[in-house]
Amino acid sequence: MSTGTDPLAPLAQLPGVPDAVAEVRKAVDRLYGHRVMRRRAAEVTSESALRGARASAALAGANWPLEEVRRRTDFGADPEARTVGAALRIAAEAGQLLSIWRHSPLQVLARLHLLAVGDGDPAAGRPRRAGEGAEELFPLALEPVESVEVDVVDGPLPVLPPAPGAEEVAARLDQLSRLLVARAEGQGVGTPALVVASVVHGELLALRPFGTHNGVIARAAQRIVLIAEGLDPKSICPTEVGLAELGTAAYRQALAGYLAGTPEGMAAWIAHCGRALRLGVRESTAVCEAMQRGMV
């Protein structure tokens, strides 16, 4: 079917987006061609999941060192530990939900929330109801890492609008689900994976459909889309790492562009997601190099 039937197709032609798509494709292909991937791909996938979960938890307010995440076994002691545990549980299961995602994305989102909060929470797996609020998306300010250049944000950071009400959330989730199911059925297959993943990521951050853990869930959904769309079928590109390395100010600024819905804002958001993905590729490339040298 022609990509003209895909409502996301115009986003792929916005200024700068074709370049971002091409750069991501080149970086991912280079990583998949690494000689370590021939024999130790499963180990790279596992390490990518761990590092992505650590970074996603950091963005959600629990900025633990990687070795602490690797060492710990108890994740119920305090709010930060529970956030890290939620990110780890989601990362461990997200890749196994692909078949369900293709025909019922909303069921997967509910499952991700259940994994995050546990089945003892009465709100587990259900979207917010009328009058219920959502947690802050960026409770902790993360500075960019020294090796990453980020454009300085002039003036105060944009204030994100409140989460939409329950009715709007339900309607927009249904629309997003229909779009994704149509893609799984072969409609709109020409739109690049980066664009689709960026929209899913941005829309879930915009909607904040659950009371808690919306950021972790949105980033996990982006990873599922990258698998489903065939860009990262082995899930070895931890975009979450790149998002954390770029810092929360740049993340917030890019999300404000998505929320504005202007061509410039949408292009900036997709470019930000693309850069984060390339930084995730850099992370996994370093893992492969360490494995090749016998350090892992």
C-alpha positions in Angstrom: 0.0 0.0 0.0 1.2 3.5 -0.7 2.8 5.4 2.1 0.4 8.2 1.1 -2.2 6.4 3.3 0.0 6.6 6.3 -0.6 9.8 8.4 3.0 9.7 9.6 4.5 9.8 6.1 4.7 13.6 6.0 6.8 13.7 9.1 9.5 11.7 7.3 9.9 14.6 4.9 10.3 17.4 7.4 13.6 19.3 7.2 16.4 17.4 8.8 14.4 14.2 9.3 15.7 12.3 6.2 19.2 13.0 7.4 18.4 11.8 10.9 16.9 8.6 9.5 19.9 7.9 7.3 22.4 8.6 10.1 20.5 6.2 12.4 20.3 3.5 9.8 24.1 3.8 9.1 25.0 3.6 12.8 22.7 0.6 13.5 23.9 -1.3 10.4 27.5 -0.8 11.5 26.8 -2.1 15.0 25.0 -5.2 13.6 28.0 -5.8 11.4 30.4 -6.0 14.4 32.2 -9.3 14.6 31.1 -9.9 18.2 27.5 -9.9 17.1 28.1 -13.2 15.2 28.6 -15.3 18.4 27.6 -13.2 21.3 24.5 -11.3 20.2 22.4 -12.6 23.1 24.9 -11.2 25.6 24.9 -7.8 23.8 21.1 -7.8 24.0 21.1 -8.6 27.7 23.7 -5.9 28.4 21.7 -3.4 26.3 18.6 -4.1 28.3 20.4 -3.6 31.6 22.0 -0.3 30.5 18.8 0.9 29.0 16.9 0.2 32.2 19.5 1.9 34.3 19.3 5.0 32.1 15.5 5.0 32.0 15.3 4.8 35.8 17.8 7.7 36.0 15.5 9.8 33.8 12.6 8.8 36.1 14.5 10.1 39.2 16.7 7.1 40.3 20.2 7.8 39.0 22.1 4.8 40.2 25.5 3.7 39.0 25.4 0.8 36.6 27.4 -1.5 38.9 24.9 -0.8 41.7 22.0 -1.8 39.5 23.9 -4.9 38.4 24.7 -5.8 42.1 21.4 -5.2 43.8 18.7 -7.9 44.2 16.3 -6.0 46.5 14.3 -3.3 44.7 11.5 -2.7 47.1 13.2 -0.8 49.9 12.5 2.8 48.9 11.1 4.8 46.0 14.3 5.0 44.1 14.8 1.2 44.4 11.3 0.6 43.2 11.8 2.9 40.2 15.0 0.9 39.3 13.1 -2.4 39.8 10.3 -1.2 37.6 12.6 -0.3 34.8 14.4 -3.7 35.1 11.2 -5.7 35.0 9.9 -3.8 32.0 13.2 -4.2 30.1 13.3 -7.9 30.8 9.9 -8.5 29.4 9.4 -5.8 26.7 11.0 -7.8 23.9 8.8 -10.8 24.6 5.6 -8.8 24.0 6.2 -8.2 20.3 3.5 -10.6 19.1 0.9 -9.0 21.3 2.0 -5.5 20.4 1.3 -6.1 16.7 -2.4 -6.6 17.3 -3.0 -5.0 20.7 -0.6 -2.2 21.7 -2.8 -1.1 24.5 -2.7 -4.5 26.1 1.1 -4.3 26.1 1.0 -0.8 27.6 -1.2 -2.1 30.4 1.1 -5.0 30.9 4.1 -2.7 31.2 2.4 -0.6 33.8 1.5 -3.8 35.8 5.1 -4.9 35.6 6.2 -1.4 36.9 3.8 -1.2 39.9 3.1 -4.8 40.7 -0.3 -6.5 40.8 -0.9 -5.4 44.4 -1.6 -1.8 43.2 -5.3 -1.3 42.6 -4.4 1.0 39.6 -2.1 -1.5 38.0 -2.5 -1.7 34.3 -5.4 0.7 33.9 -5.2 4.3 32.5 -5.9 7.3 34.7 -9.5 8.0 35.5 -11.2 11.4 35.5 -9.7 13.6 38.2 -6.5 11.5 38.6 -3.2 13.1 38.0 0.1 11.8 36.7 3.6 11.9 38.2 6.2 14.5 37.0 8.0 13.3 33.9 11.4 14.8 34.9 11.7 14.7 38.7 15.5 14.8 38.5 17.7 17.1 36.4 20.4 15.2 34.6 23.3 17.1 33.0 24.6 16.1 29.6 27.7 13.9 29.8 31.0 15.6 29.0 31.5 13.6 25.7 28.2 14.9 24.3 27.7 18.4 22.8 24.2 19.8 23.4 22.9 23.1 22.3 22.5 25.4 25.2 18.9 26.1 26.1 18.4 29.9 26.2 16.2 31.2 29.0 14.1 29.1 31.3 13.1 25.5 30.4 9.7 25.2 28.8 6.9 24.4 31.2 5.1 21.2 30.0 1.3 21.4 30.0 -0.7 19.2 32.4 -1.5 15.7 31.3 -4.8 15.6 29.3 -8.0 14.4 30.9 -9.1 10.8 30.9 -11.5 11.1 27.9 -8.8 12.7 25.6 -6.3 10.1 26.7 -8.6 7.2 25.8 -9.4 8.7 22.4 -5.8 9.4 21.5 -4.6 6.0 22.8 -7.3 4.4 20.6 -6.1 6.4 17.6 -2.5 5.5 18.2 -3.4 1.8 18.6 -5.3 1.8 15.3 -2.4 3.4 13.5 0.1 0.8 14.9 -2.1 -2.2 14.2 -2.6 -0.9 10.6 1.1 -0.8 10.2 1.5 -4.3 11.5 -1.1 -5.3 8.8 1.1 -3.8 6.1 -0.3 -0.3 5.8 2.1 2.7 5.7 5.2 0.5 5.8 7.3 3.1 4.0 7.5 5.5 7.0 10.9 5.0 8.7 11.1 3.2 12.0 12.7 6.2 13.7 9.7 8.4 12.8 7.2 5.8 14.1 9.1 5.1 17.3 9.6 8.8 18.0 5.8 9.5 17.6 4.9 6.6 19.9 7.5 7.8 22.5 6.3 11.4 22.2 2.6 10.6 22.3 2.9 8.5 25.4 4.9 11.2 27.2 2.3 13.8 26.1 -0.7 11.7 27.3 0.9 10.3 30.5 -1.9 7.6 30.4 -1.1 6.1 33.8 -0.7 7.7 37.2 3.0 6.6 37.5 6.0 5.3 35.5 4.9 7.0 32.2 8.4 7.9 31.2 9.8 4.4 31.7 6.8 3.0 29.8 7.1 5.5 26.9 10.8 4.7 26.5 10.1 0.9 26.6 7.3 1.3 24.0 9.8 3.2 21.7 12.2 0.2 22.1 9.4 -2.3 21.2 8.6 -0.2 18.0 12.2 -0.3 16.9 12.1 -4.1 17.2 8.7 -4.4 15.5 9.7 -2.1 12.7 12.9 -4.1 12.0 15.4 -1.4 12.7 16.7 -3.0 15.8 15.4 -6.6 15.8 17.8 -7.9 18.4 17.2 -4.9 20.7 20.8 -3.9 21.1 20.5 -0.1 20.7 19.6 1.4 24.1 18.1 4.7 23.1 17.4 5.4 26.8 21.2 5.7 27.4 21.4 8.4 24.8 18.4 10.3 26.2 20.1 10.3 29.6 23.5 11.3 28.1 21.9 14.2 26.4 20.4 15.4 29.7 16.9 16.2 30.8 17.0 19.9 29.7 17.4 18.9 26.1 14.8 16.1 26.5 12.3 18.5 27.9 13.0 21.1 25.2 12.6 18.5 22.4 9.4 17.2 24.0 8.0 20.7 24.1 8.5 20.8 20.3 6.5 17.6 19.9 3.7 19.0 22.1 3.6 22.2 20.1 2.9 20.1 17.0 4.6 22.5 14.6 6.7 21.2 11.7 9.8 22.6 13.4 8.9 21.1 16.7 8.2 17.7 15.3 11.4 17.6 13.3 13.4 18.6 16.4 11.8 15.9 18.4 12.5 13.2 15.8 16.1 14.5 15.5 16.5 14.3 19.3 15.3 10.7 19.4 17.6 9.9 16.5 20.6 11.3 18.2 19.7 9.4 21.4 19.5 6.2 19.4 22.9 6.8 17.8 24.4 7.4 21.3 22.8 4.1 22.3 24.6 2.5 19.4 27.8 4.0 20.7 27.1 2.4 24.1 26.6 -1.0 22.6 29.6 -0.7 20.3 31.7 0.0 23.4 30.3 -3.2 24.9 31.1 -5.2 21.8 34.7 -3.8 21.8 35.1 -4.8 25.5 33.8 -8.3 24.7 36.2 -8.6 21.8 39.1 -7.6 24.1 38.0 -10.2 26.7 37.1 -7.6 29.3 33.5 -8.8 29.5 
